[in-house]
C-alpha cells in the first residue's frame, strides 16, 4: 500500500492547497478497484483525491518480473471524501486488471488537519491504527 501524509493541525504546518504524492505504485483488487483509507482527522473535513494513472506493471508471458506499460494518455480519477473513511475507488477498465498501477496522487482538504491516506489492495484500516 502507498501511504500519503497530509500534514496539519498540532504540528503547526499546513498543506495549504494540497499534497502531491508522485510516482506511487498501487496494486488493484481483482475487481479492478483499489482501497482508500483516511485516518487521523480530528475535525470535520471534506476534500478530493485526484489519481492520475500513468501506467501499469504487467507480467510478461514468461512470468518473470514485470514490465511497465505507460498509457498513451493518462487517466484521471477523482474521489470525494467526508471525514475518516474506508472505501473502494472505482477505476476504468485496464487491459491487465488486476495490475499494479503507476499513478500520481493529489490530495486537497477543507481544513488543516493531519491525516494519513493509505491506498492500494487490502489497505482498509491499514496499518490498523491511527498514527496521526
The first five atom37 places (N, CA, C, CB, O) and aatype in JSON, in Angstrom:
{
  "aatype": [20, 20, 20, 20, 20, 20, 20, 20, 20, 20, 20, 20, 20, 20, 20, 20, 20, 20, 20, 20, 20, 20, 20, 20, 20, 20, 20, 20, 20, 20, 20, 20, 20, 20, 20, 20, 20, 20, 20, 20, 20, 20, 20, 20, 20, 20, 20, 20, 20, 20, 20, 20, 20, 20, 20, 20, 20, 20, 20, 20, 20, 20, 20, 20, 20, 20, 20, 20, 20, 20, 20, 20, 20, 20, 20, 20, 20, 20, 20, 20, 20, 20, 20, 20, 20, 20, 20, 20, 20, 20, 20, 20, 20, 20, 20, 20, 20, 20, 20, 20, 20, 20, 20, 20, 20, 20, 20, 20, 20, 20, 20, 20, 20, 20, 20, 20, 20, 20, 20, 20, 20, 20, 20, 20, 20, 20, 20, 20, 20, 20, 20, 20],
  "atom_mask": [
    [1, 1, 1, 1, 1],
    [1, 1, 1, 1, 1],
    [1, 1, 1, 1, 1],
    [1, 1, 1, 1, 1],
    [1, 1, 1, 1, 1],
    [1, 1, 1, 1, 1],
    [1, 1, 1, 1, 1],
    [1, 1, 1, 1, 1],
    [1, 1, 1, 1, 1],
    [1, 1, 1, 1, 1],
    [1, 1, 1, 1, 1],
    [1, 1, 1, 1, 1],
    [1, 1, 1, 1, 1],
    [1, 1, 1, 1, 1],
    [1, 1, 1, 1, 1],
    [1, 1, 1, 1, 1],
    [1, 1, 1, 1, 1],
    [1, 1, 1, 1, 1],
    [1, 1, 1, 1, 1],
    [1, 1, 1, 1, 1],
    [1, 1, 1, 1, 1],
    [1, 1, 1, 1, 1],
    [1, 1, 1, 1, 1],
    [1, 1, 1, 1, 1],
    [1, 1, 1, 1, 1],
    [1, 1, 1, 1, 1],
    [1, 1, 1, 1, 1],
    [1, 1, 1, 1, 1],
    [1, 1, 1, 1, 1],
    [1, 1, 1, 1, 1],
    [1, 1, 1, 1, 1],
    [1, 1, 1, 1, 1],
    [1, 1, 1, 1, 1],
    [1, 1, 1, 1, 1],
    [1, 1, 1, 1, 1],
    [1, 1, 1, 1, 1],
    [1, 1, 1, 1, 1],
    [1, 1, 1, 1, 1],
    [1, 1, 1, 1, 1],
    [1, 1, 1, 1, 1],
    [1, 1, 1, 1, 1],
    [1, 1, 1, 1, 1],
    [1, 1, 1, 1, 1],
    [1, 1, 1, 1, 1],
    [1, 1, 1, 1, 1],
    [1, 1, 1, 1, 1],
    [1, 1, 1, 1, 1],
    [1, 1, 1, 1, 1],
    [1, 1, 1, 1, 1],
    [1, 1, 1, 1, 1],
    [1, 1, 1, 1, 1],
    [1, 1, 1, 1, 1],
    [1, 1, 1, 1, 1],
    [1, 1, 1, 1, 1],
    [1, 1, 1, 1, 1],
    [1, 1, 1, 1, 1],
    [1, 1, 1, 1, 1],
    [1, 1, 1, 1, 1],
    [1, 1, 1, 1, 1],
    [1, 1, 1, 1, 1],
    [1, 1, 1, 1, 1],
    [1, 1, 1, 1, 1],
    [1, 1, 1, 1, 1],
    [1, 1, 1, 1, 1],
    [1, 1, 1, 1, 1],
    [1, 1, 1, 1, 1],
    [1, 1, 1, 1, 1],
    [1, 1, 1, 1, 1],
    [1, 1, 1, 1, 1],
    [1, 1, 1, 1, 1],
    [1, 1, 1, 1, 1],
    [1, 1, 1, 1, 1],
    [1, 1, 1, 1, 1],
    [1, 1, 1, 1, 1],
    [1, 1, 1, 1, 1],
    [1, 1, 1, 1, 1],
    [1, 1, 1, 1, 1],
    [1, 1, 1, 1, 1],
    [1, 1, 1, 1, 1],
    [1, 1, 1, 1, 1],
    [1, 1, 1, 1, 1],
    [1, 1, 1, 1, 1],
    [1, 1, 1, 1, 1],
    [1, 1, 1, 1, 1],
    [1, 1, 1, 1, 1],
    [1, 1, 1, 1, 1],
    [1, 1, 1, 1, 1],
    [1, 1, 1, 1, 1],
    [1, 1, 1, 1, 1],
    [1, 1, 1, 1, 1],
    [1, 1, 1, 1, 1],
    [1, 1, 1, 1, 1],
    [1, 1, 1, 1, 1],
    [1, 1, 1, 1, 1],
    [1, 1, 1, 1, 1],
    [1, 1, 1, 1, 1],
    [1, 1, 1, 1, 1],
    [1, 1, 1, 1, 1],
    [1, 1, 1, 1, 1],
    [1, 1, 1, 1, 1],
    [1, 1, 1, 1, 1],
    [1, 1, 1, 1, 1],
    [1, 1, 1, 1, 1],
    [1, 1, 1, 1, 1],
    [1, 1, 1, 1, 1],
    [1, 1, 1, 1, 1],
    [1, 1, 1, 1, 1],
    [1, 1, 1, 1, 1],
    [1, 1, 1, 1, 1],
    [1, 1, 1, 1, 1],
    [1, 1, 1, 1, 1],
    [1, 1, 1, 1, 1],
    [1, 1, 1, 1, 1],
    [1, 1, 1, 1, 1],
    [1, 1, 1, 1, 1],
    [1, 1, 1, 1, 1],
    [1, 1, 1, 1, 1],
    [1, 1, 1, 1, 1],
    [1, 1, 1, 1, 1],
    [1, 1, 1, 1, 1],
    [1, 1, 1, 1, 1],
    [1, 1, 1, 1, 1],
    [1, 1, 1, 1, 1],
    [1, 1, 1, 1, 1],
    [1, 1, 1, 1, 1],
    [1, 1, 1, 1, 1],
    [1, 1, 1, 1, 1],
    [1, 1, 1, 1, 1],
    [1, 1, 1, 1, 1],
    [1, 1, 1, 1, 1],
    [1, 1, 1, 1, 1],
    [1, 1, 1, 1, 1]
  ],
  "atom_positions": [
    [[0.84, -1.19, 0.0], [0.0, 0.0, 0.0], [0.88, 1.25, 0.0], [-0.95, 0.0, 1.22], [1.95, 1.28, 0.6]],
    [[0.41, 2.26, -0.68], [1.1, 3.55, -0.64], [0.52, 4.36, 0.5], [0.96, 4.31, -2.0], [-0.68, 4.27, 0.79]],
    [[1.35, 5.15, 1.16], [0.91, 6.0, 2.26], [1.27, 7.44, 1.92], [1.56, 5.56, 3.62], [2.43, 7.75, 1.64]],
    [[0.26, 8.32, 1.94], [0.47, 9.75, 1.72], [0.12, 10.47, 3.01], [-0.38, 10.29, 0.52], [-0.96, 10.27, 3.56]],
    [[1.01, 11.3, 3.48], [0.86, 12.02, 4.75], [0.42, 13.45, 4.45], [2.18, 12.01, 5.58], [1.13, 14.2, 3.79]],
    [[-0.76, 13.82, 4.94], [-1.29, 15.18, 4.77], [-1.11, 15.89, 6.1], [-2.8, 15.17, 4.31], [-1.89, 15.68, 7.03]],
    [[-0.1, 16.74, 6.2], [0.24, 17.37, 7.47], [-0.72, 18.51, 7.8], [1.67, 17.89, 7.45], [-1.39, 19.05, 6.92]],
    [[-0.78, 18.86, 9.08], [-1.63, 19.95, 9.53], [-2.01, 19.75, 10.98], [-2.88, 20.06, 8.66], [-1.69, 18.73, 11.57]],
    [[-2.69, 20.73, 11.54], [-3.16, 20.61, 12.92], [-2.1, 20.99, 13.93], [-3.62, 19.21, 13.18], [-1.5, 22.05, 13.82]],
    [[-1.87, 20.13, 14.91], [-0.98, 20.46, 16.02], [0.48, 20.58, 15.64], [-1.12, 19.42, 17.08], [1.27, 21.14, 16.4]],
    [[0.87, 20.07, 14.47], [2.27, 20.19, 14.09], [2.6, 21.58, 13.54], [2.62, 19.13, 13.06], [3.73, 21.83, 13.12]],
    [[1.62, 22.48, 13.54], [1.8, 23.88, 13.13], [2.21, 24.02, 11.67], [2.84, 24.54, 14.01], [2.76, 25.05, 11.27]],
    [[1.95, 23.01, 10.89], [2.25, 23.07, 9.46], [0.95, 22.87, 8.71], [3.32, 22.0, 9.05], [0.12, 22.06, 9.11]],
    [[0.79, 23.58, 7.63], [-0.42, 23.4, 6.82], [-0.03, 23.08, 5.39], [-1.31, 24.65, 6.88], [0.98, 23.58, 4.88]],
    [[-0.83, 22.27, 4.76], [-0.56, 21.89, 3.38], [-1.12, 22.91, 2.4], [-1.14, 20.53, 3.09], [-0.91, 22.78, 1.2]],
    [[-1.83, 23.92, 2.89], [-2.46, 24.96, 2.08], [-3.33, 24.37, 0.99], [-1.4, 25.87, 1.47], [-4.46, 23.98, 1.25]],
    [[-2.82, 24.28, -0.23], [-3.66, 23.87, -1.35], [-3.71, 22.37, -1.55], [-3.18, 24.52, -2.6], [-4.56, 21.88, -2.29]],
    [[-2.83, 21.62, -0.93], [-2.86, 20.18, -1.08], [-1.49, 19.55, -1.03], [-3.53, 19.81, -2.35], [-0.47, 20.22, -0.88]],
    [[-1.49, 18.22, -1.17], [-0.26, 17.43, -1.13], [-0.19, 16.59, -2.4], [-0.21, 16.53, 0.14], [-1.18, 15.99, -2.81]],
    [[0.98, 16.57, -3.01], [1.22, 15.81, -4.22], [2.11, 14.62, -3.88], [1.88, 16.71, -5.33], [3.23, 14.81, -3.38]],
    [[1.64, 13.41, -4.13], [2.43, 12.19, -3.92], [2.71, 11.61, -5.3], [1.67, 11.14, -2.99], [1.84, 11.0, -5.91]],
    [[3.9, 11.81, -5.78], [4.24, 11.44, -7.16], [4.76, 10.01, -7.26], [5.27, 12.4, -7.71], [5.39, 9.49, -6.34]],
    [[4.47, 9.39, -8.4], [5.0, 8.08, -8.78], [4.76, 7.0, -7.72], [6.49, 8.19, -9.05], [5.69, 6.35, -7.27]],
    [[3.51, 6.82, -7.35], [3.12, 5.78, -6.4], [2.77, 4.51, -7.17], [1.92, 6.24, -5.52], [2.14, 4.58, -8.23]],
    [[3.15, 3.37, -6.65], [2.75, 2.08, -7.25], [1.62, 1.52, -6.4], [3.96, 1.06, -7.35], [1.79, 1.24, -5.21]],
    [[0.45, 1.36, -7.03], [-0.77, 1.0, -6.32], [-1.31, -0.32, -6.89], [-1.83, 2.12, -6.44], [-1.66, -0.37, -8.07]],
    [[-1.38, -1.37, -6.08], [-1.97, -2.63, -6.56], [-3.49, -2.55, -6.58], [-1.51, -3.81, -5.68], [-4.11, -2.05, -5.64]],
    [[-4.09, -3.06, -7.66], [-5.55, -3.12, -7.78], [-6.09, -4.38, -7.14], [-5.97, -3.04, -9.24], [-5.37, -5.37, -7.0]],
    [[-7.36, -4.35, -6.75], [-8.06, -5.55, -6.31], [-8.46, -6.35, -7.54], [-9.31, -5.19, -5.44], [-8.42, -5.82, -8.65]],
    [[-8.84, -7.62, -7.38], [-9.26, -8.43, -8.53], [-10.44, -7.83, -9.3], [-9.63, -9.8, -8.07], [-10.57, -8.08, -10.5]],
    [[-11.3, -7.03, -8.64], [-12.43, -6.42, -9.34], [-12.04, -5.12, -10.05], [-13.56, -6.15, -8.37], [-12.91, -4.43, -10.58]],
    [[-10.75, -4.78, -10.07], [-10.28, -3.6, -10.78], [-10.31, -2.32, -9.96], [-11.08, -3.41, -11.99], [-9.88, -1.28, -10.44]],
    [[-10.81, -2.38, -8.74], [-10.83, -1.21, -7.86], [-9.58, -1.21, -6.99], [-12.11, -1.2, -6.99], [-8.77, -2.14, -7.03]],
    [[-9.43, -0.15, -6.2], [-8.41, -0.17, -5.15], [-9.0, 0.47, -3.91], [-7.11, 0.57, -5.61], [-9.96, 1.23, -4.0]],
    [[-8.43, 0.17, -2.77], [-8.93, 0.64, -1.5], [-8.27, 1.95, -1.1], [-8.71, -0.42, -0.41], [-7.11, 2.19, -1.43]],
    [[-9.04, 2.8, -0.39], [-8.5, 4.04, 0.14], [-9.01, 4.2, 1.56], [-8.89, 5.27, -0.74], [-10.21, 4.08, 1.81]],
    [[-8.12, 4.46, 2.49], [-8.47, 4.66, 3.89], [-7.89, 5.99, 4.35], [-7.94, 3.48, 4.77], [-6.74, 6.31, 4.03]],
    [[-8.68, 6.76, 5.09], [-8.24, 8.04, 5.63], [-8.37, 7.99, 7.14], [-9.06, 9.24, 5.02], [-9.46, 7.77, 7.66]],
    [[-7.27, 8.18, 7.83], [-7.25, 8.15, 9.29], [-6.65, 9.44, 9.84], [-6.46, 6.93, 9.81], [-5.82, 10.07, 9.18]],
    [[-7.06, 9.83, 11.03], [-6.38, 10.91, 11.72], [-7.11, 12.23, 11.78], [-5.11, 11.14, 11.11], [-6.73, 13.09, 12.57]],
    [[-8.14, 12.43, 11.0], [-8.83, 13.72, 11.01], [-9.59, 13.89, 12.33], [-9.8, 13.83, 9.81], [-10.42, 13.05, 12.67]],
    [[-9.3, 14.96, 13.06], [-9.97, 15.19, 14.33], [-11.06, 16.26, 14.21], [-8.96, 15.59, 15.39], [-11.8, 16.49, 15.16]],
    [[-11.15, 16.9, 13.07], [-12.17, 17.91, 12.87], [-12.97, 17.55, 11.62], [-11.54, 19.33, 12.75], [-12.51, 16.77, 10.79]],
    [[-14.16, 18.12, 11.49], [-14.96, 17.83, 10.28], [-14.18, 18.24, 9.04], [-16.35, 18.56, 10.33], [-13.71, 19.38, 8.93]],
    [[-14.04, 17.32, 8.12], [-13.27, 17.65, 6.95], [-13.85, 16.98, 5.73], [-11.82, 17.25, 7.14], [-14.5, 15.94, 5.8]],
    [[-13.6, 17.6, 4.61], [-14.0, 17.03, 3.33], [-12.95, 17.43, 2.32], [-15.43, 17.52, 2.88], [-12.13, 18.31, 2.58]],
    [[-12.96, 16.78, 1.19], [-11.99, 17.12, 0.17], [-12.04, 16.18, -1.0], [-10.61, 17.13, 0.75], [-12.99, 15.41, -1.17]],
    [[-10.99, 16.25, -1.8], [-10.91, 15.44, -3.01], [-9.53, 14.79, -3.1], [-11.18, 16.3, -4.26], [-8.54, 15.33, -2.63]],
    [[-9.51, 13.62, -3.7], [-8.26, 12.95, -4.05], [-8.3, 12.73, -5.55], [-8.07, 11.59, -3.25], [-9.25, 12.15, -6.09]],
    [[-7.26, 13.2, -6.23], [-7.15, 13.04, -7.68], [-6.07, 12.01, -7.97], [-6.83, 14.4, -8.39], [-4.94, 12.14, -7.51]],
    [[-6.42, 10.99, -8.72], [-5.48, 9.94, -9.11], [-5.19, 10.09, -10.59], [-6.06, 8.51, -8.78], [-6.1, 10.03, -11.42]],
    [[-3.93, 10.28, -10.94], [-3.52, 10.38, -12.34], [-2.78, 9.08, -12.67], [-2.61, 11.66, -12.61], [-1.61, 8.92, -12.32]],
    [[-3.47, 8.16, -13.34], [-2.89, 6.87, -13.68], [-2.05, 7.05, -14.94], [-4.0, 5.77, -13.89], [-2.56, 7.42, -16.0]],
    [[-0.73, 6.77, -14.82], [0.19, 6.97, -15.94], [0.63, 5.68, -16.6], [1.39, 7.72, -15.47], [1.14, 5.7, -17.72]],
    [[0.45, 4.55, -15.91], [0.89, 3.28, -16.49], [0.51, 2.12, -15.61], [2.39, 3.28, -16.72], [-0.05, 2.3, -14.53]],
    [[0.81, 0.92, -16.09], [0.56, -0.27, -15.29], [1.71, -1.25, -15.49], [-0.8, -0.91, -15.65], [2.29, -1.35, -16.57]],
    [[2.0, -1.98, -14.44], [3.01, -3.02, -14.49], [2.31, -4.31, -14.87], [3.77, -3.16, -13.13], [1.33, -4.7, -14.25]],
    [[2.81, -4.97, -15.89], [2.22, -6.23, -16.34], [3.28, -7.32, -16.31], [1.61, -6.09, -17.75], [4.46, -7.07, -16.52]],
    [[2.82, -8.53, -16.05], [3.72, -9.68, -16.02], [3.81, -10.25, -17.42], [3.24, -10.75, -15.01], [2.78, -10.59, -18.01]],
    [[5.02, -10.39, -17.98], [5.15, -10.95, -19.32], [4.76, -12.42, -19.36], [6.57, -10.78, -19.82], [4.62, -13.06, -18.31]],
    [[4.59, -12.95, -20.55], [4.16, -14.34, -20.73], [5.08, -15.33, -20.01], [4.11, -14.69, -22.22], [4.62, -16.37, -19.53]],
    [[6.36, -15.01, -19.92], [7.31, -15.91, -19.27], [7.15, -15.9, -17.75], [8.74, -15.52, -19.64], [7.8, -16.68, -17.05]],
    [[6.28, -15.01, -17.22], [6.02, -14.92, -15.79], [7.26, -14.54, -14.98], [5.46, -16.22, -15.29], [7.4, -14.94, -13.83]],
    [[8.14, -13.8, -15.58], [9.37, -13.39, -14.91], [9.39, -11.87, -14.83], [10.63, -13.93, -15.66], [9.39, -11.18, -15.85]],
    [[9.41, -11.35, -13.61], [9.47, -9.9, -13.44], [8.21, -9.21, -13.93], [10.66, -9.34, -14.18], [7.21, -9.87, -14.24]],
    [[8.25, -7.88, -13.99], [7.14, -7.11, -14.51], [7.68, -6.01, -15.4], [6.29, -6.53, -13.37], [8.77, -5.48, -15.18]],
    [[6.9, -5.66, -16.41], [7.25, -4.58, -17.31], [6.29, -3.42, -17.11], [7.24, -5.05, -18.79], [5.1, -3.64, -16.88]],
    [[6.8, -2.2, -17.19], [5.95, -1.02, -17.08], [5.42, -0.68, -18.46], [6.73, 0.17, -16.48], [6.18, -0.49, -19.4]],
    [[4.1, -0.61, -18.56], [3.45, -0.19, -19.81], [2.83, 1.18, -19.55], [2.36, -1.25, -20.28], [1.84, 1.28, -18.83]],
    [[3.41, 2.22, -20.14], [2.88, 3.57, -19.96], [1.63, 3.75, -20.81], [3.94, 4.63, -20.33], [1.55, 3.24, -21.92]],
    [[0.67, 4.48, -20.28], [-0.55, 4.78, -21.03], [-0.27, 5.92, -21.99], [-1.72, 5.13, -20.08], [0.45, 6.86, -21.65]],
    [[-0.82, 5.85, -23.19], [-0.59, 6.94, -24.15], [-1.23, 8.23, -23.66], [-1.15, 6.56, -25.55], [-0.7, 9.31, -23.92]],
    [[-2.35, 8.14, -22.96], [-3.0, 9.29, -22.34], [-3.28, 8.94, -20.89], [-4.32, 9.69, -23.1], [-4.01, 7.98, -20.63]],
    [[-2.73, 9.69, -19.93], [-3.01, 9.4, -18.52], [-4.51, 9.47, -18.24], [-2.26, 10.38, -17.61], [-5.23, 10.26, -18.84]],
    [[-4.96, 8.64, -17.32], [-6.36, 8.6, -16.91], [-6.49, 9.27, -15.55], [-6.91, 7.14, -16.87], [-5.73, 8.95, -14.63]],
    [[-7.43, 10.2, -15.4], [-7.64, 10.9, -14.14], [-8.94, 10.4, -13.49], [-7.69, 12.45, -14.36], [-9.99, 10.39, -14.13]],
    [[-8.84, 9.99, -12.24], [-9.99, 9.54, -11.46], [-10.07, 10.42, -10.22], [-9.87, 8.01, -11.08], [-9.05, 10.67, -9.57]],
    [[-11.27, 10.9, -9.9], [-11.48, 11.77, -8.75], [-12.34, 11.06, -7.71], [-12.15, 13.1, -9.18], [-13.35, 10.44, -8.05]],
    [[-11.94, 11.15, -6.44], [-12.73, 10.61, -5.34], [-12.96, 11.72, -4.34], [-12.03, 9.38, -4.67], [-12.02, 12.43, -3.96]],
    [[-14.2, 11.89, -3.9], [-14.52, 12.88, -2.88], [-14.64, 12.17, -1.53], [-15.84, 13.63, -3.23], [-15.1, 11.03, -1.47]],
    [[-14.23, 12.84, -0.46], [-14.35, 12.23, 0.86], [-14.93, 13.22, 1.86], [-12.99, 11.73, 1.35], [-14.79, 14.44, 1.7]],
    [[-15.58, 12.69, 2.88], [-16.11, 13.45, 4.01], [-15.74, 12.7, 5.28], [-17.67, 13.66, 3.89], [-16.31, 11.65, 5.56]],
    [[-14.8, 13.24, 6.05], [-14.37, 12.6, 7.29], [-13.48, 11.41, 7.05], [-15.57, 12.18, 8.08], [-12.98, 11.19, 5.95]],
    [[-13.28, 10.64, 8.12], [-12.45, 9.44, 8.02], [-13.26, 8.36, 7.32], [-11.97, 8.96, 9.44], [-14.41, 8.1, 7.69]],
    [[-12.67, 7.74, 6.33], [-13.42, 6.77, 5.53], [-12.59, 5.54, 5.23], [-13.9, 7.4, 4.23], [-11.36, 5.55, 5.33]],
    [[-13.28, 4.5, 4.87], [-12.7, 3.32, 4.24], [-13.58, 3.06, 3.03], [-12.64, 2.06, 5.24], [-14.78, 2.81, 3.17]],
    [[-13.01, 3.1, 1.86], [-13.83, 2.97, 0.66], [-13.05, 2.29, -0.45], [-14.32, 4.33, 0.2], [-11.83, 2.19, -0.39]],
    [[-13.77, 1.84, -1.45], [-13.15, 1.29, -2.66], [-13.35, 2.31, -3.77], [-13.76, -0.11, -3.05], [-14.46, 2.78, -3.98]],
    [[-12.29, 2.65, -4.47], [-12.35, 3.63, -5.55], [-12.4, 2.87, -6.87], [-11.12, 4.6, -5.51], [-11.55, 2.01, -7.13]],
    [[-13.39, 3.18, -7.69], [-13.54, 2.52, -8.98], [-12.61, 3.15, -10.01], [-15.01, 2.59, -9.47], [-12.4, 4.36, -10.02]],
    [[-12.07, 2.31, -10.86], [-11.2, 2.76, -11.94], [-11.77, 2.31, -13.27], [-9.76, 2.22, -11.75], [-12.54, 1.34, -13.32]],
    [[-11.41, 2.99, -14.34], [-11.79, 2.46, -15.65], [-11.11, 1.1, -15.85], [-11.39, 3.45, -16.79], [-10.13, 0.79, -15.16]],
    [[-11.6, 0.31, -16.76], [-11.01, -1.0, -17.02], [-9.66, -0.84, -17.71], [-11.96, -1.86, -17.88], [-9.53, -0.13, -18.71]],
    [[-8.67, -1.51, -17.16], [-7.36, -1.53, -17.78], [-7.13, -2.92, -18.36], [-6.24, -1.16, -16.75], [-7.69, -3.89, -17.86]],
    [[-6.32, -3.02, -19.4], [-6.18, -4.29, -20.12], [-5.78, -5.48, -19.26], [-5.19, -4.13, -21.18], [-6.23, -6.59, -19.52]],
    [[-4.96, -5.27, -18.26], [-4.44, -6.41, -17.5], [-4.9, -6.39, -16.04], [-2.92, -6.42, -17.56], [-4.14, -6.77, -15.15]],
    [[-6.13, -5.94, -15.78], [-6.6, -5.9, -14.39], [-6.79, -7.32, -13.88], [-7.94, -5.09, -14.27], [-7.3, -8.15, -14.64]],
    [[-6.43, -7.65, -12.65], [-5.79, -6.73, -11.73], [-4.31, -6.52, -12.06], [-5.93, -7.23, -10.3], [-3.64, -7.41, -12.58]],
    [[-3.85, -5.35, -11.77], [-2.48, -4.99, -12.08], [-1.96, -4.07, -10.99], [-2.37, -4.32, -13.48], [-2.7, -3.69, -10.08]],
    [[-0.71, -3.72, -11.09], [-0.14, -2.69, -10.23], [-0.02, -1.45, -11.08], [1.25, -3.13, -9.64], [0.58, -1.47, -12.15]],
    [[-0.6, -0.35, -10.61], [-0.67, 0.87, -11.38], [0.4, 1.87, -10.94], [-2.04, 1.49, -11.27], [0.76, 1.93, -9.76]],
    [[0.89, 2.64, -11.89], [1.79, 3.75, -11.6], [0.93, 5.0, -11.66], [3.01, 3.81, -12.62], [0.36, 5.33, -12.71]],
    [[0.85, 5.72, -10.53], [0.0, 6.91, -10.53], [0.56, 8.01, -9.65], [-1.41, 6.56, -10.08], [1.36, 7.76, -8.74]],
    [[0.13, 9.22, -9.95], [0.38, 10.37, -9.11], [-0.9, 10.63, -8.33], [0.83, 11.63, -9.95], [-1.99, 10.44, -8.85]],
    [[-0.77, 11.06, -7.08], [-1.93, 11.29, -6.22], [-1.85, 12.73, -5.7], [-1.99, 10.26, -5.03], [-0.83, 13.15, -5.17]],
    [[-2.95, 13.48, -5.88], [-3.04, 14.83, -5.34], [-4.2, 14.87, -4.36], [-3.21, 15.89, -6.47], [-5.32, 14.48, -4.71]],
    [[-3.96, 15.34, -3.13], [-4.97, 15.38, -2.07], [-5.19, 16.82, -1.65], [-4.54, 14.51, -0.85], [-4.23, 17.56, -1.41]],
    [[-6.45, 17.23, -1.57], [-6.78, 18.55, -1.06], [-7.92, 18.4, -0.05], [-7.17, 19.52, -2.21], [-8.85, 17.62, -0.28]],
    [[-7.84, 19.14, 1.06], [-8.83, 19.01, 2.13], [-9.31, 20.39, 2.56], [-8.24, 18.25, 3.32], [-8.67, 21.4, 2.3]],
    [[-10.47, 20.4, 3.24], [-11.12, 21.65, 3.62], [-10.51, 22.3, 4.86], [-12.58, 21.41, 3.86], [-10.68, 23.51, 5.06]],
    [[-9.8, 21.54, 5.68], [-9.2, 22.1, 6.9], [-7.76, 21.6, 7.03], [-10.03, 21.72, 8.15], [-7.39, 20.57, 6.48]],
    [[-6.98, 22.35, 7.78], [-5.61, 21.94, 8.05], [-5.62, 20.97, 9.23], [-4.69, 23.18, 8.35], [-5.64, 21.4, 10.39]],
    [[-5.61, 19.69, 8.93], [-5.67, 18.67, 9.97], [-4.84, 17.48, 9.5], [-7.15, 18.25, 10.27], [-4.94, 17.08, 8.34]],
    [[-4.03, 16.93, 10.37], [-3.13, 15.84, 10.0], [-3.94, 14.59, 9.67], [-2.13, 15.56, 11.14], [-4.77, 14.15, 10.46]],
    [[-3.68, 14.02, 8.49], [-4.38, 12.82, 8.05], [-3.4, 11.88, 7.37], [-5.54, 13.18, 7.09], [-2.4, 12.31, 6.8]],
    [[-3.69, 10.6, 7.44], [-2.9, 9.58, 6.77], [-3.8, 8.92, 5.72], [-2.32, 8.52, 7.79], [-4.86, 8.39, 6.06]],
    [[-3.39, 8.94, 4.47], [-4.12, 8.31, 3.39], [-3.37, 7.04, 2.99], [-4.28, 9.27, 2.17], [-2.19, 7.11, 2.66]],
    [[-4.03, 5.9, 3.03], [-3.43, 4.65, 2.54], [-4.23, 4.2, 1.33], [-3.41, 3.55, 3.65], [-5.46, 4.23, 1.33]],
    [[-3.51, 3.78, 0.3], [-4.13, 3.48, -0.99], [-3.52, 2.2, -1.53], [-3.94, 4.66, -2.0], [-2.3, 2.05, -1.53]],
    [[-4.35, 1.27, -2.0], [-3.85, 0.04, -2.6], [-4.84, -1.1, -2.46], [-2.54, -0.36, -1.97], [-6.04, -0.87, -2.27]],
    [[-4.35, -2.32, -2.55], [-5.19, -3.51, -2.43], [-5.08, -4.04, -1.0], [-4.77, -4.61, -3.47], [-3.98, -4.39, -0.55]],
    [[-6.2, -4.1, -0.29], [-6.19, -4.61, 1.08], [-5.71, -3.59, 2.09], [-5.33, -5.81, 1.17], [-5.16, -3.97, 3.12]],
    [[-5.92, -2.31, 1.83], [-5.39, -1.27, 2.7], [-6.44, -0.66, 3.62], [-4.78, -0.19, 1.88], [-6.15, 0.34, 4.28]],
    [[-7.63, -1.2, 3.68], [-8.63, -0.62, 4.56], [-8.16, -0.76, 6.0], [-10.01, -1.29, 4.35], [-7.78, -1.84, 6.44]],
    [[-8.21, 0.36, 6.71], [-7.74, 0.46, 8.1], [-6.26, 0.12, 8.24], [-8.56, -0.47, 8.98], [-5.81, -0.19, 9.34]],
    [[-5.51, 0.18, 7.18], [-4.08, -0.09, 7.21], [-3.38, 1.08, 7.87], [-3.52, -0.34, 5.78], [-3.73, 2.2, 7.52]],
    [[-2.47, 0.95, 8.74], [-1.93, -0.28, 9.27], [-2.68, -0.8, 10.48], [-0.51, -0.09, 9.63], [-2.12, -1.54, 11.28]],
    [[-3.94, -0.42, 10.61], [-4.76, -0.96, 11.68], [-4.87, -0.07, 12.9], [-4.22, -2.25, 12.09], [-5.56, -0.41, 13.87]],
    [[-4.2, 1.06, 12.87], [-4.3, 2.0, 13.98], [-4.03, 3.4, 13.47], [-3.31, 1.64, 15.12], [-3.59, 3.59, 12.33]],
    [[-4.3, 4.36, 14.28], [-4.2, 5.75, 13.88], [-2.84, 6.3, 14.3], [-5.35, 6.59, 14.51], [-2.55, 6.41, 15.49]],
    [[-2.0, 6.65, 13.34], [-0.67, 7.2, 13.63], [-0.66, 8.71, 13.67], [0.32, 6.72, 12.62], [0.34, 9.3, 14.07]],
    [[-1.74, 9.34, 13.28], [-1.73, 10.81, 13.2], [-1.88, 11.43, 14.57], [-2.85, 11.31, 12.28], [-1.89, 12.66, 14.69]]
  ]
}
